[in-house]
């Protein structure tokens, strides 16, 4: 993720920081990278710091959207479904999905949900980049993958299942960019004590929408199964959303630091 730090006047990377003497008097040049965003600045000691100078990866109701950009590649080109060049063969989608979560803690409380899904879809194969968390003949535990391997896996898969954590990670946007539907769990109660965080990826749900994102209530197995059925029966074209294209990213950088 490139948040453009080398282009910015001054950055503070942690909340709770107090400016050194050399920066005092230049407070209006200070911006804070805050991945999730926050309505208030806690204990910074920076007079006059306003929420719009918090720069976030996906925006928030209070802060400024800086974001990042996704580099174009054969995997996220709309042509990858028909291109016949030997160097960039077309991507063939398989009857499979990917489970988002490489840490065993992400699977806590989700085992029954995944078992119910596999029981409902007897030909479905699931892949995970975690080490083995539990045994199932149709879940393939791959362990760590390189970036290229991860993107290839997403490109060959029909969907990416969110387990609820990690919150607002880039994998949802990665999946969408290669034509892999993101299945977005809606929480029973918002995380981080604010209604904005009502699902694993509120940005994808509200800005990218139904074609590439299917949201389901996290505890309702039938809704997840419906999302999977939809994904298996939908052909998605790879798409880098406008907000994550290089030109749009540069426009935001220019606007913020002009």
Secondary structure by P-SEA (a helix, b strand, c coil): cccccccccccccccccccccccccccccbbbbccccccccccccccccccccccccccccccccbbbbbbbcccccccccccccccccbbbbccbbbbcccccccccccaaaaaaaaaacccbbbbbccccccccccccccccccaaaaaaaaaaccbbbbcccccccaaaaaaaaacbbbbbbbbcccccccccccccccccccccccccccccccccaaaaaaaaaaaaaccccccccccccaaaaaaaaaaacc
